[in-house]
Amino acid sequence: MNRTLFAILLASVTLLTLTKQQNTAVSEAFISYHIVPDIISQPPYNMVEVSYPSSGVHVNLGNELTPTQVKNQPIVSWNTEPGALYTLTMTDPDSPSPANPTKREYRHWVVVNVPGVDVAAGETVVEYLGSAPPENTGFHRYVFLLYKQRGGKLQWCDKRLSNRNPNRGNFNSTKFAEKYCLGKPIAGNFFLAQYDDYVPQVQASLTDTE
């Protein structure tokens, strides 16, 4: 076997090993942090890459990020299939508090009909709202889920929410996926956040009650 072919085979094996390890880490983290079964019944096995360029931070399976760091819409990417459309959601299953999550899940972002990884070209039906956990409620989980749309373009038939609309609670990821025939999420990621001094600004911006 020549050296070039050997190097290619070695690189392929290494990539497959790293991918398998990442897939295992994603599923284990979703179970460890009780995202399964709190909002979905089965964990995704692939990772959604989420970064916040304005603050230079990345989401990484339960790392702590402050509301200040995630106040602006992130850049999101994932492995795509040619011609596929995707739905991306971000929710807080711990609203208003982990001890009493009566608003589980609180929607922070929903984009449908995303071609490839071009989120800007998708249809934003719930505008992005950064994390805003109330004071003295501890850490909240903020969960990104990605679905591959199985039936092509999705026809949205629910209320669209601006980033000023506070009526985002009591969303159900499982029922949402069933309603729009999305199946199980194919990828995900999440971070933890607790109150900081930016939260009052987020709360004050929620003035649209229509």
C-alpha positions as CSV (number, residue, x, y, z in Angstrom):
1,M,0.0,0.0,0.0
2,N,1.5,3.3,-1.0
3,R,1.9,6.1,1.6
4,T,-0.7,8.4,0.0
5,L,-3.4,5.7,0.1
6,F,-2.5,4.8,3.7
7,A,-2.7,8.4,4.8
8,I,-6.1,8.8,3.2
9,L,-7.4,5.6,4.9
10,L,-6.0,6.7,8.2
11,A,-7.6,10.1,7.9
12,S,-10.9,8.5,7.1
13,V,-10.8,6.2,10.1
14,T,-9.8,9.1,12.4
15,L,-12.7,11.2,11.1
16,L,-15.2,8.4,11.6
17,T,-13.9,7.8,15.1
18,L,-14.2,11.5,16.0
19,T,-17.7,11.7,14.6
20,K,-18.8,8.7,16.5
21,Q,-17.3,10.2,19.7
22,Q,-19.1,13.5,19.1
23,N,-22.4,11.7,18.4
24,T,-22.1,9.8,21.6
25,A,-21.3,13.0,23.6
26,V,-24.4,14.7,22.2
27,S,-26.8,12.0,23.1
28,E,-25.2,11.4,26.5
29,A,-25.4,15.1,27.4
30,F,-29.1,15.4,26.4
31,I,-29.8,12.5,28.7
32,S,-27.5,13.6,31.5
33,Y,-29.2,17.1,31.6
34,H,-32.7,15.6,31.5
35,I,-33.5,17.3,28.2
36,V,-34.6,13.7,27.5
37,P,-37.4,13.2,28.7
38,D,-38.3,16.8,29.7
39,I,-38.9,18.0,26.2
40,I,-38.0,15.1,23.8
41,S,-38.2,11.4,24.0
42,Q,-35.0,10.5,22.2
43,P,-31.7,12.4,22.0
44,P,-30.3,13.7,18.7
45,Y,-27.0,12.2,17.7
46,N,-25.5,15.1,15.8
47,M,-24.4,18.5,17.0
48,V,-25.6,21.9,15.9
49,E,-22.7,24.3,16.0
50,V,-23.8,27.6,17.6
51,S,-21.5,30.6,18.1
52,Y,-22.0,34.2,19.2
53,P,-19.6,36.3,17.2
54,S,-20.4,39.5,19.2
55,S,-19.1,38.0,22.4
56,G,-16.8,35.3,21.0
57,V,-18.5,32.4,22.8
58,H,-19.7,29.0,21.6
59,V,-22.4,26.7,22.8
60,N,-21.0,23.3,23.9
61,L,-23.4,20.8,25.5
62,G,-24.2,22.5,28.8
63,N,-21.5,25.1,29.2
64,E,-22.5,28.2,31.1
65,L,-23.0,31.4,29.0
66,T,-24.4,34.7,30.4
67,P,-27.4,36.5,29.1
68,T,-25.1,39.3,28.1
69,Q,-23.0,37.0,26.0
70,V,-26.0,35.6,24.1
71,K,-28.0,38.8,23.6
72,N,-27.5,38.9,19.8
73,Q,-28.6,36.2,17.3
74,P,-26.0,33.5,16.9
75,I,-24.5,31.9,13.8
76,V,-25.7,28.3,13.5
77,S,-24.4,25.5,11.3
78,W,-24.8,21.7,10.8
79,N,-24.2,18.9,8.3
80,T,-26.6,19.3,5.5
81,E,-28.0,17.3,2.6
82,P,-28.3,18.8,-0.9
83,G,-31.7,20.3,-1.5
84,A,-33.0,19.7,2.1
85,L,-34.9,22.2,4.2
86,Y,-34.6,22.5,7.9
87,T,-36.4,23.8,11.0
88,L,-34.4,25.2,13.9
89,T,-35.8,25.9,17.4
90,M,-34.4,27.3,20.6
91,T,-36.4,26.9,23.8
92,D,-36.1,27.2,27.6
93,P,-37.7,24.2,29.4
94,D,-37.1,25.8,32.8
95,S,-39.4,28.8,32.6
96,P,-40.1,30.6,34.8
97,S,-37.9,28.5,37.1
98,P,-36.5,25.0,37.1
99,A,-38.3,24.3,40.4
100,N,-41.7,25.3,38.9
101,P,-41.5,25.3,35.1
102,T,-45.2,26.3,34.5
103,K,-44.3,27.9,31.1
104,R,-42.3,25.0,29.8
105,E,-41.1,25.4,27.0
106,Y,-40.5,29.1,26.5
107,R,-39.7,29.8,22.8
108,H,-36.7,31.9,22.1
109,W,-36.3,31.3,18.4
110,V,-38.0,29.4,15.6
111,V,-36.9,29.4,12.0
112,V,-38.5,27.1,9.3
113,N,-37.8,26.4,5.7
114,V,-34.0,26.9,6.1
115,P,-32.2,25.9,2.9
116,G,-29.0,24.2,3.9
117,V,-27.4,26.2,6.7
118,D,-28.5,29.6,5.4
119,V,-30.6,30.6,8.4
120,A,-31.0,34.1,7.0
121,A,-32.8,32.7,4.0
122,G,-35.2,30.7,6.2
123,E,-38.6,31.9,7.4
124,T,-38.3,33.3,10.9
125,V,-41.6,32.7,12.7
126,V,-40.4,33.5,16.2
127,E,-37.8,36.2,16.3
128,Y,-34.7,35.6,18.4
129,L,-34.7,36.5,22.0
130,G,-31.7,35.9,24.2
131,S,-31.7,34.1,27.5
132,A,-33.4,36.0,30.3
133,P,-33.8,33.8,33.4
134,P,-35.5,35.6,36.3
135,E,-33.4,36.5,39.3
136,N,-32.9,33.8,42.0
137,T,-34.1,31.0,39.8
138,G,-30.7,29.3,39.2
139,F,-29.5,27.9,35.9
140,H,-31.9,27.4,33.0
141,R,-31.3,25.1,30.0
142,Y,-31.4,26.7,26.6
143,V,-31.9,24.0,24.0
144,F,-31.3,24.2,20.2
145,L,-33.0,21.5,18.1
146,L,-32.7,20.9,14.4
147,Y,-35.2,19.0,12.3
148,K,-35.0,18.0,8.7
149,Q,-38.3,18.8,7.0
150,R,-39.6,15.5,5.5
151,G,-42.3,17.0,3.4
152,G,-40.5,19.8,1.7
153,K,-41.5,23.4,2.3
154,L,-43.5,23.9,5.5
155,Q,-46.7,26.0,5.6
156,W,-46.6,27.9,8.9
157,C,-50.1,28.2,10.4
158,D,-49.4,29.5,13.9
159,K,-49.0,33.0,15.3
160,R,-45.7,34.7,14.4
161,L,-43.9,36.3,17.3
162,S,-41.7,39.4,17.2
163,N,-38.8,39.9,19.6
164,R,-41.0,42.2,21.7
165,N,-43.7,39.6,22.2
166,P,-43.6,37.9,25.7
167,N,-46.3,35.3,24.9
168,R,-43.8,32.6,24.2
169,G,-44.6,30.1,26.9
170,N,-46.1,26.6,27.0
171,F,-44.5,25.5,23.7
172,N,-44.2,21.7,23.3
173,S,-41.4,20.5,21.0
174,T,-42.9,17.0,20.6
175,K,-46.3,18.2,19.7
176,F,-44.8,20.9,17.4
177,A,-42.8,18.2,15.5
178,E,-45.9,16.0,15.2
179,K,-48.0,18.9,13.9
180,Y,-45.6,19.8,11.2
181,C,-44.5,16.2,10.4
182,L,-40.9,16.9,11.3
183,G,-40.0,13.6,13.0
184,K,-37.3,13.4,15.6
185,P,-34.6,16.1,15.9
186,I,-31.5,15.2,13.9
187,A,-29.2,17.5,15.8
188,G,-29.0,19.7,18.9
189,N,-27.0,21.6,21.4
190,F,-27.6,23.5,24.6
191,F,-26.2,25.9,27.2
192,L,-26.9,27.0,30.7
193,A,-27.6,30.5,31.9
194,Q,-28.6,32.3,35.1
195,Y,-29.6,35.8,35.8
196,D,-27.2,38.7,35.1
197,D,-27.7,42.5,35.0
198,Y,-28.6,42.4,31.3
199,V,-31.9,40.4,32.0
200,P,-33.9,43.5,33.0
201,Q,-33.2,45.0,29.6
202,V,-34.6,41.9,27.9
203,Q,-37.7,41.9,30.1
204,A,-38.3,45.6,29.5
205,S,-38.2,45.1,25.8
206,L,-41.2,42.6,25.9
207,T,-43.9,45.2,25.3
208,D,-45.9,43.7,22.4
209,T,-48.9,41.9,24.0
210,E,-50.9,41.3,20.8
